[in-house]
Amino acid sequence: MKDKDGSRQFWLICCLAAALQARLATTDLYTAQWNEAGARWDVAAVAVAAALFALFALASVAARDRYIDTPQAEGSWWPLLLVLILATILRVYRLNGMPPGFFQDEAINGRDALALGDAQEWQFWSASISGRPTLFLYGLLATVRLGGNSYLALKILPVTIGVATVATTYCLGRLLFGRQVGVWAALLLACSRWHIHYSRMAWEAICAPLFATGGLALLVYAVRQGGYRWFAAAGIVSALGLYTYAGYRAVPLVAAMYAVLVVWQQRDAALVRGLGVATAAFAAIGAPLAIFAWLHPELFWERYREVSLANATGSDPTYLLHQLGKSILSFHHRGDALVRHNLPFAAHLDVITGTLMLIGAAASLAWRARLDAALLWLWLAVLVALSSATREAPHATRLLAAAPAAALFAGLGAAVLVQRLTARLRVRALRLALVAAVAVAIAGLNAHGYFVRHANDPNIDMYFNVLARKLCEEARARRDATVFWTEDLDYWASAQCKYLARDTRLALFPITVEQLLAGPPEVDPPILIAVGLSAIRDSGGRIKVGSDGLPSLPMPVAPELIRDRNNKLYYIYRIEPDAH
């Protein structure tokens, strides 16, 4: 019996995609430390996964001439509206407690944003944290001025950017593959544990997906509709992304490669002129940064030198192959190991989204408008390749700009799969129930992964400096207090306190073991004295610990023991005016 409509081939591809995803999700293909460039690969496990991938690839290529389309009907706006509401809920739910603290880079961003507000002139470069442009910092300045220099005020901007990226992903998906794919891609990104996490951190990395999807959507629209204003808008938005996260700078390369392919295929003079306008707009906006890079290469390239794989491993090319393999597998097998970036070692995509991404990748080979599919392949290839050239791969932050591309592939897979499944369901309620079931399953998997598994990781308090947040928020509440802390606390708490307590009369001073043994400092109370466990341990026995577990210091009050879930702790003495 002939397979006239390609159903047999399609379901074979789906089965192979599910089998490959299941194999990658349940089998360790390699072992490596999170900061180790090389890896020790399990040859037998890799061989089985490679065989499954080969079968999947052969089936996908064999079906490439069976062109597919998804319905292009306009439909209503309510599915997108529901997706945006869901995206907002997942990004604001327990926002004050997950992540539980904010690490130094976030606190420094808040502090630097406030410093920009005090400056007399516009600054587009900040020298702290190895140097970065300031567009994100000016956005933070606006939200911090609106909400005060608090923990939650830092989160307003990234949450807003995260939700906006869901909307721009819909726009790009609709332009490339139709409305249904746009809605599915937006839903998958809205539910993505990977993207939810970065939407809750005051880190400029969250800007990369927004400017990538926004700039590429404008470019695709300009290519199709014409109009110099759209080409100019594409160049401007793409160039603005250069002033955010360093990892974004690979995206204009993707846009340039796509533009070359479009010109090669269409060979249209008007298109060439439009792309010239886009290039001129991009160059005009990016010129100040380019001039700065030319005049101050040591500052502009500092972060690149720090993370370069060549500086970490030398010229051994095998390390690049290890890194490349780990980065490719990070979507489906094993992701970033650092709890600050990811649920440690969990794949960046859940198993359903990962399977849909494989189906979508196969479907893209049979898409009528092959240049549209080529854009996604270029996007993934460039981002994976360049992030692999840095240390600590797979790195969720440096790959973040590729998250929408993965969602678009998965959205294509979801739309085609649901179209096949619902073709035989004549009752509309059953179709909606099927779609709702898939959406609920994806949202549930990611919500459980983030709000339960990631939130309860035993190391999350330490990596997000929960104790620093507790100490600095207490110090901020005591606006007239003088705070002393030992050197071990000064290292991880100073940035947080300098941000949180910036608008108070709070005074922060380090204190030595010798000063602690001499009694409370000679300043007017109230006084907060925080003594870290490391300071006691490294005091050479000079600070005694009593049978009650408390340090024996000549203070007029007993200390309170502060701990996190790892029992990392410090002691705090609260000396009030009547206790001196």
VEXDREN-2710 file (C-alpha; in Angstrom, 1 decimal):
% VEXDREN-2710
k/r/px/py/pz
1/MET/0.0/0.0/0.0
2/LYS/1.5/3.3/-1.1
3/ASP/2.1/6.1/1.4
4/LYS/0.5/8.8/-0.7
5/ASP/0.3/11.5/2.0
6/GLY/3.5/10.7/3.7
7/SER/1.8/9.6/6.9
8/ARG/4.0/6.5/7.4
9/GLN/7.2/8.5/6.9
10/PHE/6.0/11.2/9.2
11/TRP/5.1/8.8/12.1
12/LEU/8.4/6.9/11.5
13/ILE/10.2/10.2/12.0
14/CYS/8.2/11.0/15.1
15/CYS/9.0/7.6/16.6
16/LEU/12.7/7.9/15.9
17/ALA/12.7/11.5/17.3
18/ALA/11.0/10.2/20.5
19/ALA/13.5/7.2/20.8
20/LEU/16.5/9.5/20.2
21/GLN/15.3/12.0/22.8
22/ALA/14.5/9.2/25.3
23/ARG/18.0/7.8/24.8
24/LEU/19.7/11.2/25.3
25/ALA/17.6/11.9/28.4
26/THR/18.3/8.6/30.1
27/THR/21.9/7.7/29.2
28/ASP/25.2/9.4/30.2
29/LEU/27.2/9.9/27.0
30/TYR/30.1/11.5/28.8
31/THR/31.5/12.6/32.1
32/ALA/33.2/15.9/32.8
33/GLN/33.6/18.5/35.4
34/TRP/31.6/21.7/34.8
35/ASN/34.7/23.8/34.2
36/GLU/36.6/21.1/32.3
37/ALA/37.1/21.5/28.5
38/GLY/37.6/17.9/27.7
39/ALA/35.3/15.0/28.4
40/ARG/35.4/11.2/28.9
41/TRP/33.0/9.7/26.4
42/ASP/31.2/6.4/26.8
43/VAL/31.9/4.9/23.3
44/ALA/29.2/2.3/23.5
45/ALA/26.5/4.8/24.6
46/VAL/27.6/7.3/21.9
47/ALA/27.5/4.6/19.3
48/VAL/23.9/3.7/20.1
49/ALA/22.9/7.4/20.2
50/ALA/24.7/8.0/16.9
51/ALA/22.9/5.0/15.3
52/LEU/19.5/6.4/16.3
53/PHE/20.5/9.8/15.0
54/ALA/21.6/8.3/11.7
55/LEU/18.2/6.5/11.3
56/PHE/16.4/9.7/12.2
57/ALA/18.5/11.8/9.8
58/LEU/18.0/9.3/6.9
59/ALA/14.2/9.2/7.5
60/SER/14.1/13.0/7.6
61/VAL/16.1/13.4/4.4
62/ALA/14.0/10.8/2.6
63/ALA/10.9/12.8/3.4
64/ARG/12.4/16.1/2.3
65/ASP/10.5/16.2/-1.0
66/ARG/7.1/15.8/0.6
67/TYR/6.4/19.5/1.1
68/ILE/4.4/20.5/4.1
69/ASP/2.5/23.6/5.1
70/THR/0.7/24.6/8.3
71/PRO/-2.6/26.4/8.1
72/GLN/-2.1/30.1/7.3
73/ALA/-5.6/31.3/8.5
74/GLU/-5.5/34.5/10.5
75/GLY/-7.5/33.3/13.5
76/SER/-8.0/35.3/16.6
77/TRP/-5.5/36.9/19.0
78/TRP/-6.7/35.1/22.1
79/PRO/-4.2/32.2/21.9
80/LEU/-1.3/34.7/21.9
81/LEU/-2.9/36.7/24.7
82/LEU/-3.2/33.5/26.8
83/VAL/0.4/32.7/26.1
84/LEU/1.6/36.1/27.2
85/ILE/-0.4/35.9/30.4
86/LEU/1.1/32.5/31.1
87/ALA/4.6/33.9/30.3
88/THR/4.0/36.7/32.8
89/ILE/2.7/34.4/35.5
90/LEU/5.7/32.0/35.2
91/ARG/8.1/35.0/35.4
92/VAL/6.5/36.7/38.4
93/TYR/5.4/33.7/40.5
94/ARG/7.5/33.6/43.7
95/LEU/9.7/36.3/42.2
96/ASN/10.9/37.3/45.6
97/GLY/12.1/33.8/46.4
98/MET/13.3/32.2/43.2
99/PRO/16.1/32.7/42.6
100/PRO/16.5/33.1/46.4
101/GLY/19.2/35.7/46.3
102/PHE/21.2/37.7/43.8
103/PHE/24.8/37.1/43.0
104/GLN/27.5/39.7/42.7
105/ASP/27.1/40.4/39.0
106/GLU/23.4/41.4/39.5
107/ALA/24.2/43.5/42.5
108/ILE/27.0/45.3/40.7
109/ASN/24.6/45.9/37.8
110/GLY/22.2/47.6/40.2
111/ARG/25.0/49.6/41.8
112/ASP/26.5/50.6/38.4
113/ALA/23.0/51.6/37.1
114/LEU/22.6/54.0/40.0
115/ALA/26.1/55.4/39.4
116/LEU/25.1/56.1/35.8
117/GLY/22.2/58.2/37.1
118/ASP/24.7/60.3/39.1
119/ALA/26.9/60.9/36.1
120/GLN/26.9/64.2/34.3
121/GLU/26.9/62.8/30.8
122/TRP/25.8/59.7/28.8
123/GLN/28.2/56.7/29.1
124/PHE/27.9/53.8/26.8
125/TRP/30.6/51.6/28.4
126/SER/31.1/50.5/32.0
127/ALA/34.5/49.2/33.1
128/SER/33.2/46.9/35.9
129/ILE/32.7/43.1/35.5
130/SER/35.4/42.9/32.8
131/GLY/33.6/45.7/30.9
132/ARG/30.3/45.9/29.0
133/PRO/28.1/48.4/27.3
134/THR/25.4/50.2/29.3
135/LEU/22.1/49.9/27.5
136/PHE/20.8/47.3/30.0
137/LEU/22.1/49.4/32.9
138/TYR/20.2/52.4/31.8
139/GLY/17.1/50.3/31.7
140/LEU/17.8/49.1/35.2
141/LEU/18.3/52.7/36.3
142/ALA/14.7/53.5/35.2
143/THR/13.2/50.5/37.0
144/VAL/15.3/51.1/40.2
145/ARG/14.3/54.7/40.3
146/LEU/10.7/53.6/39.9
147/GLY/10.8/50.8/42.5
148/GLY/13.6/51.9/44.8
149/ASN/17.0/50.1/45.1
150/SER/15.5/46.8/46.3
151/TYR/15.8/43.2/45.3
152/LEU/12.5/43.1/43.4
153/ALA/13.2/46.4/41.6
154/LEU/16.1/44.7/39.9
155/LYS/13.7/42.1/38.5
156/ILE/11.2/44.4/36.8
157/LEU/13.3/44.9/33.6
158/PRO/14.4/41.3/33.0
159/VAL/10.8/40.1/33.5
160/THR/9.5/42.6/31.0
161/ILE/12.2/41.7/28.5
162/GLY/11.4/38.0/29.0
163/VAL/7.7/38.5/28.2
164/ALA/8.5/40.8/25.3
165/THR/10.8/38.1/23.8
166/VAL/7.9/35.6/23.9
167/ALA/5.9/38.2/21.8
168/THR/8.7/38.8/19.3
169/THR/9.3/35.0/19.0
170/TYR/5.6/34.7/18.0
171/CYS/6.1/37.5/15.4
172/LEU/9.2/35.7/13.9
173/GLY/7.5/32.3/13.9
174/ARG/4.4/33.7/12.2
175/LEU/6.5/35.3/9.5
176/LEU/8.5/32.2/8.8
177/PHE/6.0/29.4/9.2
178/GLY/2.5/30.8/9.9
179/ARG/0.4/31.8/12.8
180/GLN/0.1/28.3/14.4
181/VAL/3.8/27.8/14.5
182/GLY/4.2/31.3/16.0
183/VAL/1.8/30.5/18.8
184/TRP/3.4/27.2/19.5
185/ALA/6.9/28.7/19.5
186/ALA/5.8/31.5/21.8
187/LEU/4.2/29.0/24.2
188/LEU/7.3/26.8/24.3
189/LEU/9.5/29.8/25.0
190/ALA/7.0/31.1/27.6
191/CYS/7.2/27.7/29.4
192/SER/10.9/27.2/29.0
193/ARG/12.7/26.6/32.3
194/TRP/15.8/27.9/30.6
195/HIS/14.3/31.2/29.6
196/ILE/12.2/31.6/32.7
197/HIS/15.3/31.5/34.9
198/TYR/17.2/34.2/33.0
199/SER/14.0/36.3/32.9
200/ARG/14.3/36.6/36.7
201/MET/17.9/37.7/36.9
202/ALA/19.2/41.3/36.5
203/TRP/21.7/40.2/33.9
204/GLU/22.1/41.7/30.4
205/ALA/22.2/38.2/28.9
206/ILE/18.3/38.2/28.8
207/CYS/18.5/41.0/26.2
208/ALA/20.1/38.7/23.6
209/PRO/17.0/36.7/22.7
210/LEU/14.9/39.8/22.5
211/PHE/17.1/41.7/20.1
212/ALA/17.8/38.5/18.1
213/THR/14.1/37.8/17.5
214/GLY/13.2/41.4/17.1
215/GLY/15.9/42.2/14.6
216/LEU/15.5/39.0/12.6
217/ALA/11.7/39.5/12.5
218/LEU/12.1/43.0/11.1
219/LEU/14.6/41.8/8.6
220/VAL/12.4/38.9/7.3
221/TYR/9.4/41.3/7.1
222/ALA/11.5/43.9/5.2
223/VAL/12.7/41.3/2.7
224/ARG/9.1/40.2/2.1
225/GLN/7.2/43.5/2.2
226/GLY/9.9/45.9/1.1
227/GLY/10.1/49.5/2.3
228/TYR/13.3/51.2/3.3
229/ARG/11.8/52.1/6.8
230/TRP/11.5/48.4/7.6
231/PHE/15.1/47.7/6.5
232/ALA/16.3/50.6/8.5
233/ALA/14.3/49.4/11.6
234/ALA/15.9/45.9/11.2
235/GLY/19.4/47.5/11.1
236/ILE/18.7/49.7/14.1
237/VAL/17.3/47.0/16.3
238/SER/20.0/44.6/15.4
239/ALA/22.7/47.2/16.2
240/LEU/21.1/48.1/19.6
241/GLY/21.6/44.5/20.7
242/LEU/25.4/45.1/20.5
243/TYR/25.1/47.4/23.5
244/THR/23.8/44.6/25.7
245/TYR/25.3/41.1/26.2
246/ALA/28.6/40.2/24.5
247/GLY/27.2/36.8/23.3
248/TYR/24.6/38.6/21.2
249/ARG/27.3/39.8/18.8
250/ALA/27.1/36.5/16.9
251/VAL/23.5/37.3/15.9
252/PRO/24.3/40.0/13.3
253/LEU/26.5/37.4/11.6
254/VAL/23.5/35.2/11.3
255/ALA/21.5/38.0/9.8
256/ALA/24.3/38.8/7.3
257/MET/24.5/35.2/6.2
258/TYR/20.7/35.0/5.7
259/ALA/20.8/38.3/3.7
260/VAL/23.5/36.8/1.4
261/LEU/21.3/33.7/0.8
262/VAL/18.3/35.9/0.0
263/VAL/20.2/38.0/-2.4
264/TRP/21.7/34.9/-4.1
265/GLN/18.2/33.4/-4.5
266/GLN/16.2/36.5/-5.6
267/ARG/18.9/38.6/-7.3
268/ASP/16.6/41.7/-7.0
269/ALA/18.1/45.2/-7.2
270/ALA/15.5/46.7/-4.9
271/LEU/16.3/44.0/-2.3
272/VAL/20.0/44.9/-2.5
273/ARG/19.2/48.5/-2.0
274/GLY/17.0/47.7/1.0
275/LEU/19.7/45.6/2.5
276/GLY/22.1/48.5/1.9
277/VAL/19.8/50.7/4.0
278/ALA/19.8/48.1/6.7
279/THR/23.5/47.9/6.7
280/ALA/23.9/51.7/6.8
281/ALA/21.5/51.9/9.8
282/PHE/23.3/49.1/11.6
283/ALA/26.7/50.8/11.0
284/ALA/25.4/54.2/12.2
285/ILE/24.1/52.8/15.4
286/GLY/27.0/50.5/16.0
287/ALA/29.7/53.1/15.1
288/PRO/30.3/54.4/18.6
289/LEU/31.0/50.9/19.9
290/ALA/33.2/50.1/17.0
291/ILE/35.2/53.3/17.5
292/PHE/35.6/52.4/21.2
293/ALA/36.7/48.9/20.3
294/TRP/39.3/50.4/17.9
295/LEU/40.6/53.0/20.4
296/HIS/40.5/50.7/23.5
297/PRO/40.9/47.1/22.4
298/GLU/42.3/46.0/25.8
299/LEU/39.0/47.0/27.4
300/PHE/36.6/45.8/24.6
301/TRP/38.2/42.4/24.3
302/GLU/38.9/41.8/28.0
303/ARG/35.9/39.5/28.6
304/TYR/36.6/37.6/25.3
305/ARG/40.1/36.9/26.5
306/GLU/38.9/35.8/29.9
307/VAL/36.5/33.2/28.5
308/SER/38.4/32.1/25.3
309/LEU/39.0/28.4/25.1
310/ALA/42.4/29.1/23.7
311/ASN/43.5/30.8/26.9
312/ALA/42.2/28.0/29.0
313/THR/43.6/25.0/27.0
314/GLY/46.2/26.3/24.6
315/SER/46.1/25.3/20.9
316/ASP/44.9/21.7/21.3
317/PRO/42.1/21.3/18.7
318/THR/40.6/18.3/20.4
319/TYR/39.2/20.4/23.2
320/LEU/37.2/22.4/20.7
321/LEU/35.6/19.1/19.5
322/HIS/34.8/18.1/23.0
323/GLN/33.2/21.6/23.6
324/LEU/31.3/21.4/20.4
325/GLY/29.9/18.0/21.2
326/LYS/28.8/19.0/24.7
327/SER/27.1/22.2/23.4
328/ILE/25.2/20.4/20.6
329/LEU/24.0/17.8/23.2
330/SER/23.0/20.4/25.8
331/PHE/19.6/20.9/24.3
332/HIS/18.6/17.3/24.7
333/HIS/21.1/15.5/26.9
334/ARG/23.1/17.4/29.5
335/GLY/23.1/21.2/30.0
336/ASP/25.0/23.7/32.1
337/ALA/26.2/22.2/35.4
338/LEU/26.3/25.5/37.3
339/VAL/23.2/26.0/39.5
340/ARG/23.4/29.7/38.9
341/HIS/22.7/29.1/35.2
342/ASN/20.6/25.9/35.1
343/LEU/19.2/23.0/37.0
344/PRO/22.6/21.3/37.2
345/PHE/23.3/19.0/34.3
346/ALA/19.6/19.0/33.1
347/ALA/19.1/19.4/29.4
348/HIS/18.2/22.9/28.4
349/LEU/14.9/21.7/26.9
350/ASP/12.4/19.4/28.6
351/VAL/11.8/16.0/26.9
352/ILE/8.6/17.0/25.2
353/THR/10.1/20.2/23.7
354/GLY/13.3/18.3/22.8
355/THR/11.3/15.8/20.9
356/LEU/9.2/18.5/19.2
357/MET/12.5/20.3/18.2
358/LEU/13.7/17.1/16.5
359/ILE/10.4/16.7/14.6
360/GLY/10.5/20.3/13.7
361/ALA/14.1/20.0/12.4
362/ALA/13.0/17.1/10.2
363/ALA/9.9/19.1/9.0
364/SER/12.0/22.1/8.2
365/LEU/13.8/20.0/5.5
366/ALA/10.4/19.6/3.8
367/TRP/9.3/23.2/4.2
368/ARG/8.4/24.9/0.9
369/ALA/10.2/28.2/1.7
370/ARG/13.6/26.6/2.4
371/LEU/15.3/29.9/3.1
372/ASP/13.0/30.4/6.1
373/ALA/14.2/27.1/7.6
374/ALA/17.8/27.9/6.6
375/LEU/17.6/31.0/8.9
376/LEU/17.0/28.7/11.9
377/TRP/19.7/26.3/11.0
378/LEU/22.2/29.2/10.6
379/TRP/21.1/30.7/13.9
380/LEU/21.7/27.5/15.8
381/ALA/24.9/26.6/14.1
382/VAL/26.6/30.0/14.6
383/LEU/25.5/30.3/18.3
384/VAL/26.6/26.7/19.1
385/ALA/29.9/27.0/17.3
386/LEU/30.9/30.3/18.8
387/SER/29.8/29.4/22.4
388/SER/31.8/26.2/22.0
389/ALA/35.0/28.3/21.5
390/THR/34.7/29.5/25.1
391/ARG/35.5/27.7/28.3
392/GLU/32.9/25.9/30.5
393/ALA/30.7/24.6/27.7
394/PRO/27.9/23.8/27.6
395/HIS/27.2/27.3/28.9
396/ALA/23.5/28.2/29.3
397/THR/24.2/32.0/29.3
398/ARG/26.3/32.1/26.1
399/LEU/23.7/29.9/24.3
400/LEU/20.7/31.9/25.5
401/ALA/20.4/33.8/22.2
402/ALA/19.7/30.4/20.6
403/ALA/16.8/29.6/22.8
404/PRO/14.2/31.2/20.5
405/ALA/15.6/29.3/17.5
406/ALA/15.1/26.0/19.5
407/ALA/11.6/27.1/20.4
408/LEU/10.8/27.9/16.7
409/PHE/12.0/24.5/15.6
410/ALA/9.9/22.9/18.3
411/GLY/7.0/25.1/17.4
412/LEU/7.1/23.9/13.9
413/GLY/7.3/20.3/15.1
414/ALA/4.3/20.9/17.4
415/ALA/2.2/22.5/14.7
416/VAL/2.8/19.7/12.2
417/LEU/2.3/17.0/14.8
418/VAL/-1.0/18.5/16.2
419/GLN/-2.2/19.1/12.6
420/ARG/-1.7/15.3/11.9
421/LEU/-3.3/14.3/15.2
422/THR/-6.3/16.5/14.9
423/ALA/-7.0/15.8/11.2
424/ARG/-9.1/12.8/12.1
425/LEU/-10.9/14.5/15.0
426/ARG/-14.1/16.1/13.7
427/VAL/-15.2/17.4/17.1
428/ARG/-13.6/20.8/17.8
429/ALA/-13.7/20.3/21.6
430/LEU/-11.5/17.2/21.2
431/ARG/-9.0/19.1/19.1
432/LEU/-8.9/21.9/21.8
433/ALA/-8.5/19.2/24.5
434/LEU/-5.6/17.7/22.7
435/VAL/-3.8/21.0/22.3
436/ALA/-4.5/21.9/25.9
437/ALA/-3.2/18.6/27.1
438/VAL/0.1/19.1/25.3
439/ALA/0.4/22.7/26.6
440/VAL/-0.3/21.7/30.2
441/ALA/2.2/18.8/30.0
442/ILE/4.9/21.2/28.8
443/ALA/4.1/23.9/31.3
444/GLY/3.9/21.4/34.1
445/LEU/7.3/19.8/33.3
446/ASN/9.1/23.1/33.2
447/ALA/7.3/24.6/36.2
448/HIS/8.2/21.5/38.3
449/GLY/11.8/21.6/37.0
450/TYR/12.2/25.2/38.0
451/PHE/10.0/25.9/41.0
452/VAL/10.6/22.5/42.7
453/ARG/13.8/20.8/41.5
454/HIS/15.9/23.8/40.8
455/ALA/14.6/25.8/43.8
456/ASN/15.4/22.9/46.1
457/ASP/18.9/22.2/44.8
458/PRO/21.2/22.0/47.8
459/ASN/23.7/24.5/46.4
460/ILE/21.3/27.3/45.2
461/ASP/21.5/29.3/48.4
462/MET/25.3/29.5/48.2
463/TYR/25.5/30.4/44.5
464/PHE/22.9/33.1/44.8
465/ASN/24.4/34.5/48.0
466/VAL/21.3/34.1/50.1
467/LEU/23.1/35.0/53.3
468/ALA/24.4/38.2/51.7
469/ARG/20.9/39.2/50.8
470/LYS/19.7/38.5/54.3
471/LEU/22.5/40.5/55.9
472/CYS/22.2/43.4/53.5
473/GLU/18.4/43.7/53.7
474/GLU/18.7/43.7/57.5
475/ALA/21.4/46.4/57.3
476/ARG/19.3/48.4/54.9
477/ALA/16.3/48.2/57.3
478/ARG/18.6/49.6/60.0
479/ARG/19.2/52.8/58.1
480/ASP/21.3/54.5/60.8
481/ALA/23.4/51.4/61.8
482/THR/27.1/50.9/61.4
483/VAL/27.9/47.5/60.0
484/PHE/31.2/45.6/60.6
485/TRP/31.9/42.3/59.0
486/THR/34.9/40.0/58.7
487/GLU/36.8/39.7/55.5
488/ASP/35.1/36.4/54.3
489/LEU/31.7/38.2/54.4
490/ASP/33.0/41.3/52.8
491/TYR/33.9/39.3/49.7
492/TRP/30.4/38.1/48.9
493/ALA/28.3/40.7/50.6
494/SER/29.8/44.1/49.7
495/ALA/28.3/44.4/46.3
496/GLN/24.8/43.6/47.5
497/CYS/25.0/46.0/50.5
498/LYS/26.4/48.8/48.4
499/TYR/23.4/48.5/46.1
500/LEU/20.7/47.9/48.7
501/ALA/21.9/50.4/51.2
502/ARG/23.0/53.1/48.8
503/ASP/20.2/55.6/49.9
504/THR/20.9/55.2/53.6
505/ARG/23.4/56.5/56.1
506/LEU/24.7/53.0/56.5
507/ALA/28.4/52.7/57.1
508/LEU/30.2/49.4/56.1
509/PHE/33.6/48.5/57.5
510/PRO/35.7/45.4/57.5
511/ILE/36.8/44.1/60.9
512/THR/39.8/42.0/61.9
513/VAL/40.1/39.2/64.4
514/GLU/42.2/41.4/66.6
515/GLN/39.5/44.1/66.6
516/LEU/36.9/41.5/67.5
517/LEU/38.9/40.3/70.4
518/ALA/39.2/43.9/71.7
519/GLY/35.4/44.3/72.1
520/PRO/32.8/46.3/70.3
521/PRO/34.1/49.1/68.1
522/GLU/34.1/52.6/69.6
523/VAL/31.2/54.0/67.5
524/ASP/27.7/55.1/68.4
525/PRO/25.2/52.3/68.3
526/PRO/23.2/50.7/66.7
527/ILE/25.9/48.4/65.5
528/LEU/25.7/45.2/63.5
529/ILE/28.8/42.9/63.7
530/ALA/28.8/39.9/61.3
531/VAL/31.4/37.2/62.0
532/GLY/31.8/34.6/59.3
533/LEU/32.4/31.0/60.0
534/SER/35.6/31.1/57.9
535/ALA/37.0/33.9/60.0
536/ILE/36.5/31.9/63.1
537/ARG/38.0/28.8/61.5
538/ASP/41.0/30.8/60.2
539/SER/41.7/32.6/63.5
540/GLY/44.2/30.0/64.6
541/GLY/42.1/29.3/67.8
542/ARG/42.1/32.9/68.9
543/ILE/38.3/33.0/68.6
544/LYS/37.0/30.2/70.9
545/VAL/33.7/28.5/70.3
546/GLY/31.7/27.5/73.4
547/SER/29.8/24.3/74.1
548/ASP/26.7/26.1/72.8
549/GLY/28.3/26.5/69.4
550/LEU/28.6/30.3/69.7
551/PRO/31.9/32.3/69.5
552/SER/33.3/33.6/72.8
553/LEU/33.8/37.3/72.0
554/PRO/33.7/40.3/74.5
555/MET/30.4/41.6/73.2
556/PRO/27.6/43.0/75.4
557/VAL/25.0/40.8/73.6
558/ALA/24.8/37.2/72.5
559/PRO/25.0/36.5/68.7
560/GLU/22.3/35.0/66.5
561/LEU/23.3/32.1/64.3
562/ILE/22.3/32.7/60.6
563/ARG/22.4/29.7/58.2
564/ASP/21.2/28.5/54.8
565/ARG/20.1/25.1/53.7
566/ASN/23.8/24.1/53.4
567/ASN/24.6/25.2/57.0
568/LYS/26.9/27.9/55.6
569/LEU/26.6/30.4/58.4
570/TYR/27.7/33.5/60.1
571/TYR/27.0/35.1/63.5
572/ILE/25.5/38.5/63.9
573/TYR/25.7/40.7/67.0
574/ARG/23.1/43.4/67.2
575/ILE/24.2/46.1/69.6
576/GLU/21.5/48.6/70.5
577/PRO/22.1/51.9/72.2
578/ASP/21.0/50.5/75.6
579/ALA/23.3/47.5/75.3
580/HIS/26.6/49.4/75.1
END
